[in-house]
Structures are given as structure tokens and as C-alpha cells.
Amino acid sequence: MATTVKSLEKIVAELTARIEVLESRPTRDRGPASERQMTEDDARAILLGEHSGLSHKAAAEKLGLSYGQVYSARNGFTFKPVYKEFRDAEKAEA
């Protein structure tokens, strides 16, 4: 099955139109890009300390971290010892 130049041009035009539609959609603003690596002190501040009441995005902005770094710490994917302290503190309060 030979592909003609006309059919390739049609495919390119269709793909270009799809790309334009996708690029025109609004994106979610998850906050800043990370400016540095997250530390255990940051994780404690996010989970147990002064930034524990903030949203992921707000905490990330205050500390110069990314939304993903804050999300990962708060859900126990990173800084597991600090996350364990957080869980133990929640159990003690209950």
C-alpha cells in the first residue's frame, strides 16, 4: 500500500490541527519549579511544623520547592522516617 504525498500532507494537517487544539487548552498551575533539593527539615516543616496547614502549592512556593516534592513528602513516598513521625503524632492526638 503506497502512501502518496497528498495523503501524507493530509495526515500532517490533521496532526497539526490536533496539536493546536491540545496546546490551546488551559493547563493547571501546580506552583513553582523546584529551586533546590528538599531536606528533612523541609519535610518536618511541611508535615509537622509551620507549613503543615498550607496547601501543597503554597508550601512549595514558601520553601522554593515543587508541588511534587511537597506532595511526595505528605503522602509518604519520600522522607519515610519523617512521614512515620507524622503518622505517630497523628495517632497520639487521636
N, CA, C and O atoms as a Tinker XYZ file with bonds, in Angstrom:
   376  protein
     1  N      0.844000   -1.165000    0.000000    73     2
     2  CA     0.000000    0.000000    0.000000    64     1     3
     3  C      0.898000    1.240000    0.000000    63     2     4     5
     4  O      1.544000    1.546000    1.002000    81     3
     5  N      0.930000    1.912000   -1.075000    73     3     6
     6  CA     1.784000    3.079000   -1.225000    64     5     7
     7  C      1.105000    4.301000   -0.618000    63     6     8     9
     8  O     -0.093000    4.521000   -0.790000    81     7
     9  N      1.894000    5.075000    0.086000    73     7    10
    10  CA     1.391000    6.314000    0.677000    64     9    11
    11  C      1.772000    7.451000   -0.252000    63    10    12    13
    12  O      2.941000    7.629000   -0.596000    81    11
    13  N      0.794000    8.198000   -0.640000    73    11    14
    14  CA     1.065000    9.297000   -1.568000    64    13    15
    15  C      1.414000   10.563000   -0.808000    63    14    16    17
    16  O      1.164000   10.685000    0.391000    81    15
    17  N      1.992000   11.491000   -1.530000    73    15    18
    18  CA     2.354000   12.778000   -0.941000    64    17    19
    19  C      1.106000   13.493000   -0.447000    63    18    20    21
    20  O      1.127000   14.122000    0.611000    81    19
    21  N      0.019000   13.401000   -1.204000    73    19    22
    22  CA    -1.243000   14.053000   -0.806000    64    21    23
    23  C     -1.743000   13.476000    0.513000    63    22    24    25
    24  O     -2.182000   14.228000    1.384000    81    23
    25  N     -1.686000   12.141000    0.679000    73    23    26
    26  CA    -2.181000   11.557000    1.926000    64    25    27
    27  C     -1.278000   11.926000    3.102000    63    26    28    29
    28  O     -1.763000   12.110000    4.218000    81    27
    29  N      0.018000   12.034000    2.866000    73    27    30
    30  CA     0.932000   12.466000    3.925000    64    29    31
    31  C      0.665000   13.920000    4.306000    63    30    32    33
    32  O      0.697000   14.267000    5.487000    81    31
    33  N      0.406000   14.755000    3.336000    73    31    34
    34  CA     0.082000   16.157000    3.614000    64    33    35
    35  C     -1.199000   16.255000    4.433000    63    34    36    37
    36  O     -1.308000   17.088000    5.333000    81    35
    37  N     -2.159000   15.406000    4.119000    73    35    38
    38  CA    -3.428000   15.392000    4.859000    64    37    39
    39  C     -3.195000   14.954000    6.309000    63    38    40    41
    40  O     -3.752000   15.541000    7.237000    81    39
    41  N     -2.379000   13.932000    6.496000    73    39    42
    42  CA    -2.063000   13.446000    7.847000    64    41    43
    43  C     -1.359000   14.536000    8.649000    63    42    44    45
    44  O     -1.691000   14.767000    9.812000    81    43
    45  N     -0.398000   15.198000    8.035000    73    43    46
    46  CA     0.329000   16.278000    8.714000    64    45    47
    47  C     -0.624000   17.404000    9.099000    63    46    48    49
    48  O     -0.525000   17.946000   10.199000    81    47
    49  N     -1.531000   17.756000    8.222000    73    47    50
    50  CA    -2.502000   18.821000    8.516000    64    49    51
    51  C     -3.407000   18.430000    9.675000    63    50    52    53
    52  O     -3.694000   19.252000   10.545000    81    51
    53  N     -3.863000   17.165000    9.692000    73    51    54
    54  CA    -4.723000   16.695000   10.788000    64    53    55
    55  C     -3.974000   16.704000   12.118000    63    54    56    57
    56  O     -4.514000   17.132000   13.138000    81    55
    57  N     -2.733000   16.233000   12.103000    73    55    58
    58  CA    -1.939000   16.212000   13.339000    64    57    59
    59  C     -1.629000   17.624000   13.826000    63    58    60    61
    60  O     -1.641000   17.887000   15.029000    81    59
    61  N     -1.353000   18.524000   12.901000    73    59    62
    62  CA    -1.095000   19.917000   13.266000    64    61    63
    63  C     -2.332000   20.527000   13.927000    63    62    64    65
    64  O     -2.215000   21.247000   14.918000    81    63
    65  N     -3.504000   20.243000   13.386000    73    63    66
    66  CA    -4.742000   20.761000   13.975000    64    65    67
    67  C     -4.956000   20.196000   15.373000    63    66    68    69
    68  O     -5.364000   20.922000   16.279000    81    67
    69  N     -4.685000   18.917000   15.553000    73    67    70
    70  CA    -4.821000   18.299000   16.885000    64    69    71
    71  C     -3.870000   18.936000   17.890000    63    70    72    73
    72  O     -4.251000   19.218000   19.026000    81    71
    73  N     -2.639000   19.159000   17.469000    73    71    74
    74  CA    -1.643000   19.770000   18.354000    64    73    75
    75  C     -2.086000   21.168000   18.766000    63    74    76    77
    76  O     -1.965000   21.540000   19.933000    81    75
    77  N     -2.598000   21.941000   17.816000    73    75    78
    78  CA    -3.050000   23.294000   18.126000    64    77    79
    79  C     -4.187000   23.279000   19.143000    63    78    80    81
    80  O     -4.232000   24.128000   20.033000    81    79
    81  N     -5.105000   22.322000   19.018000    73    79    82
    82  CA    -6.209000   22.205000   19.981000    64    81    83
    83  C     -5.656000   21.862000   21.361000    63    82    84    85
    84  O     -6.051000   22.472000   22.354000    81    83
    85  N     -4.745000   20.890000   21.431000    73    83    86
    86  CA    -4.182000   20.483000   22.714000    64    85    87
    87  C     -3.388000   21.609000   23.369000    63    86    88    89
    88  O     -3.467000   21.801000   24.582000    81    87
    89  N     -2.626000   22.351000   22.574000    73    87    90
    90  CA    -1.826000   23.441000   23.128000    64    89    91
    91  C     -2.674000   24.623000   23.570000    63    90    92    93
    92  O     -2.230000   25.423000   24.393000    81    91
    93  N     -3.869000   24.747000   23.045000    73    91    94
    94  CA    -4.732000   25.873000   23.427000    64    93    95
    95  C     -5.498000   25.614000   24.719000    63    94    96    97
    96  O     -6.072000   26.538000   25.294000    81    95
    97  N     -5.513000   24.371000   25.177000    73    95    98
    98  CA    -6.218000   24.053000   26.420000    64    97    99
    99  C     -5.473000   24.639000   27.613000    63    98   100   101
   100  O     -4.242000   24.651000   27.637000    81    99
   101  N     -6.217000   25.124000   28.598000    73    99   102
   102  CA    -5.538000   25.669000   29.786000    64   101   103
   103  C     -4.860000   24.544000   30.568000    63   102   104   105
   104  O     -5.344000   23.413000   30.613000    81   103
   105  N     -3.744000   24.883000   31.174000    73   103   106
   106  CA    -3.027000   23.908000   31.996000    64   105   107
   107  C     -3.218000   24.266000   33.458000    63   106   108   109
   108  O     -3.513000   25.415000   33.790000    81   107
   109  N     -3.053000   23.297000   34.317000    73   107   110
   110  CA    -3.161000   23.544000   35.751000    64   109   111
   111  C     -1.852000   24.096000   36.261000    63   110   112   113
   112  O     -0.779000   23.605000   35.910000    81   111
   113  N     -1.943000   25.111000   37.084000    73   111   114
   114  CA    -0.755000   25.700000   37.672000    64   113   115
   115  C     -0.492000   25.011000   39.000000    63   114   116   117
   116  O     -1.178000   25.272000   39.988000    81   115
   117  N      0.479000   24.150000   39.023000    73   115   118
   118  CA     0.816000   23.404000   40.233000    64   117   119
   119  C      1.851000   24.110000   41.088000    63   118   120   121
   120  O      2.335000   23.554000   42.074000    81   119
   121  N      2.186000   25.321000   40.717000    73   119   122
   122  CA     3.153000   26.044000   41.519000    64   121   123
   123  C      4.500000   26.096000   40.850000    63   122   124   125
   124  O      4.643000   25.742000   39.680000    81   123
   125  N      5.477000   26.533000   41.591000    73   123   126
   126  CA     6.793000   26.789000   41.008000    64   125   127
   127  C      7.564000   25.510000   40.709000    63   126   128   129
   128  O      7.260000   24.434000   41.223000    81   127
   129  N      8.564000   25.670000   39.867000    73   127   130
   130  CA     9.520000   24.583000   39.655000    64   129   131
   131  C     10.445000   24.567000   40.872000    63   130   132   133
   132  O     10.615000   25.581000   41.550000    81   131
   133  N     11.018000   23.446000   41.130000    73   131   134
   134  CA    11.896000   23.317000   42.275000    64   133   135
   135  C     13.164000   24.141000   42.090000    63   134   136   137
   136  O     13.772000   24.146000   41.019000    81   135
   137  N     13.543000   24.828000   43.145000    73   135   138
   138  CA    14.775000   25.607000   43.119000    64   137   139
   139  C     15.920000   24.854000   43.791000    63   138   140   141
   140  O     17.084000   25.231000   43.654000    81   139
   141  N     15.582000   23.781000   44.522000    73   139   142
   142  CA    16.608000   23.054000   45.274000    64   141   143
   143  C     16.067000   21.690000   45.693000    63   142   144   145
   144  O     14.896000   21.375000   45.483000    81   143
   145  N     16.944000   20.893000   46.289000    73   143   146
   146  CA    16.510000   19.613000   46.810000    64   145   147
   147  C     15.825000   19.815000   48.158000    63   146   148   149
   148  O     16.189000   20.703000   48.929000    81   147
   149  N     14.849000   18.994000   48.423000    73   147   150
   150  CA    14.125000   19.052000   49.687000    64   149   151
   151  C     14.966000   18.376000   50.778000    63   150   152   153
   152  O     15.636000   17.375000   50.522000    81   151
   153  N     14.924000   18.924000   51.982000    73   151   154
   154  CA    15.669000   18.365000   53.106000    64   153   155
   155  C     14.699000   17.765000   54.128000    63   154   156   157
   156  O     13.485000   17.944000   54.029000    81   155
   157  N     15.250000   17.061000   55.098000    73   155   158
   158  CA    14.411000   16.521000   56.176000    64   157   159
   159  C     13.763000   17.649000   56.974000    63   158   160   161
   160  O     12.625000   17.511000   57.423000    81   159
   161  N     14.464000   18.745000   57.153000    73   159   162
   162  CA    13.884000   19.891000   57.863000    64   161   163
   163  C     12.676000   20.448000   57.107000    63   162   164   165
   164  O     11.681000   20.842000   57.717000    81   163
   165  N     12.771000   20.476000   55.768000    73   163   166
   166  CA    11.633000   20.914000   54.958000    64   165   167
   167  C     10.457000   19.958000   55.148000    63   166   168   169
   168  O      9.315000   20.389000   55.307000    81   167
   169  N     10.748000   18.663000   55.128000    73   167   170
   170  CA     9.689000   17.663000   55.289000    64   169   171
   171  C      9.001000   17.816000   56.647000    63   170   172   173
   172  O      7.778000   17.717000   56.739000    81   171
   173  N      9.783000   18.056000   57.692000    73   171   174
   174  CA     9.197000   18.257000   59.023000    64   173   175
   175  C      8.321000   19.510000   59.051000    63   174   176   177
   176  O      7.239000   19.499000   59.639000    81   175
   177  N      8.779000   20.578000   58.425000    73   175   178
   178  CA     8.004000   21.818000   58.389000    64   177   179
   179  C      6.691000   21.609000   57.632000    63   178   180   181
   180  O      5.662000   22.181000   57.993000    81   179
   181  N      6.733000   20.796000   56.592000    73   179   182
   182  CA     5.545000   20.547000   55.772000    64   181   183
   183  C      4.571000   19.598000   56.474000    63   182   184   185
   184  O      3.356000   19.780000   56.400000    81   183
   185  N      5.109000   18.592000   57.149000    73   183   186
   186  CA     4.256000   17.579000   57.775000    64   185   187
   187  C      3.861000   17.929000   59.210000    63   186   188   189
   188  O      2.725000   17.693000   59.623000    81   187
   189  N      4.789000   18.483000   59.953000    73   187   190
   190  CA     4.557000   18.669000   61.385000    64   189   191
   191  C      4.626000   20.130000   61.839000    63   190   192   193
   192  O      4.108000   20.472000   62.902000    81   191
   193  N      5.248000   20.973000   61.058000    73   191   194
   194  CA     5.561000   22.312000   61.529000    64   193   195
   195  C      4.728000   23.417000   60.937000    63   194   196   197
   196  O      3.538000   23.265000   60.663000    81   195
   197  N      5.398000   24.539000   60.747000    73   195   198
   198  CA     4.727000   25.776000   60.386000    64   197   199
   199  C      4.012000   25.761000   59.042000    63   198   200   201
   200  O      3.126000   26.585000   58.816000    81   199
   201  N      4.369000   24.850000   58.147000    73   199   202
   202  CA     3.736000   24.797000   56.830000    64   201   203
   203  C      2.722000   23.657000   56.697000    63   202   204   205
   204  O      2.224000   23.384000   55.605000    81   203
   205  N      2.428000   23.009000   57.795000    73   203   206
   206  CA     1.530000   21.848000   57.732000    64   205   207
   207  C      0.101000   22.222000   57.355000    63   206   208   209
   208  O     -0.619000   21.393000   56.798000    81   207
   209  N     -0.319000   23.430000   57.638000    73   207   210
   210  CA    -1.681000   23.848000   57.323000    64   209   211
   211  C     -1.847000   24.440000   55.931000    63   210   212   213
   212  O     -2.964000   24.747000   55.514000    81   211
   213  N     -0.748000   24.600000   55.217000    73   211   214
   214  CA    -0.804000   25.191000   53.892000    64   213   215
   215  C     -1.119000   24.145000   52.831000    63   214   216   217
   216  O     -0.903000   22.950000   53.036000    81   215
   217  N     -1.624000   24.601000   51.713000    73   215   218
   218  CA    -1.829000   23.703000   50.574000    64   217   219
   219  C     -0.466000   23.267000   50.040000    63   218   220   221
   220  O      0.560000   23.859000   50.373000    81   219
   221  N     -0.468000   22.239000   49.221000    73   219   222
   222  CA     0.790000   21.777000   48.619000    64   221   223
   223  C      1.467000   22.928000   47.863000    63   222   224   225
   224  O      2.668000   23.162000   47.998000    81   223
   225  N      0.671000   23.629000   47.074000    73   223   226
   226  CA     1.204000   24.703000   46.239000    64   225   227
   227  C      1.778000   25.839000   47.087000    63   226   228   229
   228  O      2.872000   26.330000   46.810000    81   227
   229  N      1.045000   26.253000   48.115000    73   227   230
   230  CA     1.507000   27.353000   48.966000    64   229   231
   231  C      2.778000   26.974000   49.725000    63   230   232   233
   232  O      3.702000   27.780000   49.840000    81   231
   233  N      2.821000   25.752000   50.240000    73   231   234
   234  CA     4.021000   25.289000   50.951000    64   233   235
   235  C      5.210000   25.242000   49.998000    63   234   236   237
   236  O      6.321000   25.621000   50.367000    81   235
   237  N      4.979000   24.780000   48.787000    73   235   238
   238  CA     6.054000   24.708000   47.792000    64   237   239
   239  C      6.590000   26.099000   47.483000    63   238   240   241
   240  O      7.803000   26.299000   47.419000    81   239
   241  N      5.694000   27.059000   47.291000    73   239   242
   242  CA     6.119000   28.427000   46.992000    64   241   243
   243  C      6.928000   29.028000   48.128000    63   242   244   245
   244  O      7.943000   29.683000   47.889000    81   243
   245  N      6.490000   28.812000   49.367000    73   243   246
   246  CA     7.195000   29.377000   50.530000    64   245   247
   247  C      8.606000   28.814000   50.674000    63   246   248   249
   248  O      9.529000   29.531000   51.060000    81   247
   249  N      8.771000   27.520000   50.359000    73   247   250
   250  CA    10.054000   26.863000   50.581000    64   249   251
   251  C     10.927000   26.761000   49.328000    63   250   252   253
   252  O     12.049000   26.261000   49.400000    81   251
   253  N     10.430000   27.222000   48.196000    73   251   254
   254  CA    11.212000   27.118000   46.961000    64   253   255
   255  C     11.280000   25.703000   46.425000    63   254   256   257
   256  O     12.243000   25.326000   45.757000    81   255
   257  N     10.252000   24.920000   46.722000    73   255   258
   258  CA    10.183000   23.532000   46.268000    64   257   259
   259  C      9.112000   23.400000   45.199000    63   258   260   261
   260  O      8.396000   24.358000   44.907000    81   259
   261  N      9.005000   22.221000   44.619000    73   259   262
   262  CA     7.947000   21.988000   43.640000    64   261   263
   263  C      6.739000   21.361000   44.334000    63   262   264   265
   264  O      6.843000   20.808000   45.429000    81   263
   265  N      5.607000   21.462000   43.672000    73   263   266
   266  CA     4.379000   20.833000   44.147000    64   265   267
   267  C      4.617000   19.334000   44.367000    63   266   268   269
   268  O      4.184000   18.771000   45.372000    81   267
   269  N      5.298000   18.709000   43.432000    73   267   270
   270  CA     5.552000   17.270000   43.503000    64   269   271
   271  C      6.379000   16.872000   44.714000    63   270   272   273
   272  O      6.129000   15.831000   45.322000    81   271
   273  N      7.351000   17.684000   45.068000    73   271   274
   274  CA     8.168000   17.378000   46.243000    64   273   275
   275  C      7.311000   17.401000   47.508000    63   274   276   277
   276  O      7.421000   16.513000   48.354000    81   275
   277  N      6.464000   18.409000   47.633000    73   275   278
   278  CA     5.598000   18.522000   48.811000    64   277   279
   279  C      4.601000   17.367000   48.824000    63   278   280   281
   280  O      4.387000   16.739000   49.861000    81   279
   281  N      3.997000   17.091000   47.681000    73   279   282
   282  CA     3.026000   16.008000   47.556000    64   281   283
   283  C      3.660000   14.678000   47.964000    63   282   284   285
   284  O      3.064000   13.907000   48.716000    81   283
   285  N      4.850000   14.416000   47.473000    73   283   286
   286  CA     5.528000   13.149000   47.766000    64   285   287
   287  C      5.834000   12.994000   49.247000    63   286   288   289
   288  O      5.691000   11.904000   49.802000    81   287
   289  N      6.252000   14.073000   49.887000    73   287   290
   290  CA     6.542000   14.007000   51.321000    64   289   291
   291  C      5.268000   13.794000   52.125000    63   290   292   293
   292  O      5.249000   12.995000   53.062000    81   291
   293  N      4.210000   14.500000   51.766000    73   291   294
   294  CA     2.952000   14.409000   52.515000    64   293   295
   295  C      2.244000   13.074000   52.337000    63   294   296   297
   296  O      1.392000   12.707000   53.145000    81   295
   297  N      2.587000   12.360000   51.302000    73   295   298
   298  CA     1.955000   11.060000   51.068000    64   297   299
   299  C      2.887000    9.895000   51.350000    63   298   300   301
   300  O      2.565000    8.753000   51.023000    81   299
   301  N      4.030000   10.165000   51.949000    73   299   302
   302  CA     4.925000    9.118000   52.410000    64   301   303
   303  C      5.755000    8.451000   51.338000    63   302   304   305
   304  O      6.301000    7.372000   51.572000    81   303
   305  N      5.869000    9.061000   50.159000    73   303   306
   306  CA     6.687000    8.483000   49.104000    64   305   307
   307  C      8.161000    8.793000   49.314000    63   306   308   309
   308  O      9.029000    8.020000   48.909000    81   307
   309  N      8.439000    9.921000   49.944000    73   307   310
   310  CA     9.806000   10.325000   50.258000    64   309   311
   311  C      9.867000   10.679000   51.743000    63   310   312   313
   312  O      8.834000   10.885000   52.381000    81   311
   313  N     11.055000   10.748000   52.275000    73   311   314
   314  CA    11.269000   11.099000   53.681000    64   313   315
   315  C     10.413000   10.219000   54.598000    63   314   316   317
   316  O      9.664000   10.709000   55.442000    81   315
   317  N     10.550000    8.924000   54.404000    73   315   318
   318  CA     9.739000    7.951000   55.143000    64   317   319
   319  C      9.891000    8.053000   56.667000    63   318   320   321
   320  O      8.890000    7.930000   57.372000    81   319
   321  N     11.095000    8.273000   57.204000    73   319   322
   322  CA    11.200000    8.421000   58.663000    64   321   323
   323  C     10.409000    9.629000   59.187000    63   322   324   325
   324  O      9.793000    9.550000   60.250000    81   323
   325  N     10.424000   10.731000   58.455000    73   323   326
   326  CA     9.681000   11.915000   58.866000    64   325   327
   327  C      8.184000   11.652000   58.734000    63   326   328   329
   328  O      7.394000   12.074000   59.579000    81   327
   329  N      7.803000   10.955000   57.674000    73   327   330
   330  CA     6.388000   10.599000   57.493000    64   329   331
   331  C      5.919000    9.701000   58.632000    63   330   332   333
   332  O      4.782000    9.823000   59.088000    81   331
   333  N      6.788000    8.795000   59.098000    73   331   334
   334  CA     6.439000    7.930000   60.234000    64   333   335
   335  C      6.242000    8.783000   61.489000    63   334   336   337
   336  O      5.308000    8.540000   62.253000    81   335
   337  N      7.102000    9.774000   61.713000    73   335   338
   338  CA     6.917000   10.699000   62.848000    64   337   339
   339  C      5.547000   11.379000   62.749000    63   338   340   341
   340  O      4.836000   11.506000   63.746000    81   339
   341  N      5.193000   11.806000   61.554000    73   339   342
   342  CA     3.915000   12.464000   61.302000    64   341   343
   343  C      2.751000   11.535000   61.631000    63   342   344   345
   344  O      1.810000   11.937000   62.316000    81   343
   345  N      2.809000   10.295000   61.147000    73   343   346
   346  CA     1.739000    9.323000   61.431000    64   345   347
   347  C      1.640000    9.033000   62.920000    63   346   348   349
   348  O      0.541000    8.966000   63.470000    81   347
   349  N      2.793000    8.861000   63.578000    73   347   350
   350  CA     2.793000    8.606000   65.021000    64   349   351
   351  C      2.214000    9.792000   65.798000    63   350   352   353
   352  O      1.503000    9.606000   66.785000    81   351
   353  N      2.520000   11.000000   65.349000    73   351   354
   354  CA     1.962000   12.191000   66.012000    64   353   355
   355  C      0.453000   12.250000   65.840000    63   354   356   357
   356  O     -0.269000   12.620000   66.765000    81   355
   357  N     -0.026000   11.883000   64.643000    73   355   358
   358  CA    -1.492000   11.845000   64.425000    64   357   359
   359  C     -2.152000   10.820000   65.322000    63   358   360   361
   360  O     -3.224000   11.084000   65.866000    81   359
   361  N     -1.540000    9.652000   65.492000    73   359   362
   362  CA    -2.108000    8.591000   66.349000    64   361   363
   363  C     -2.144000    9.062000   67.804000    63   362   364   365
   364  O     -3.097000    8.777000   68.529000    81   363
   365  N     -1.098000    9.787000   68.230000    73   363   366
   366  CA    -1.035000   10.255000   69.606000    64   365   367
   367  C     -2.125000   11.297000   69.888000    63   366   368   369
   368  O     -2.639000   11.381000   71.003000    81   367
   369  N     -2.471000   12.092000   68.862000    73   367   370
   370  CA    -3.513000   13.105000   69.032000    64   369   371
   371  C     -4.894000   12.496000   69.078000    63   370   372   373
   372  O     -5.798000   13.060000   69.695000    81   371
   373  N     -5.077000   11.351000   68.435000    73   371   374
   374  CA    -6.408000   10.736000   68.336000    64   373   375
   375  C     -6.820000   10.013000   69.579000    63   374   376
   376  O     -7.914000    9.452000   69.633000    81   375
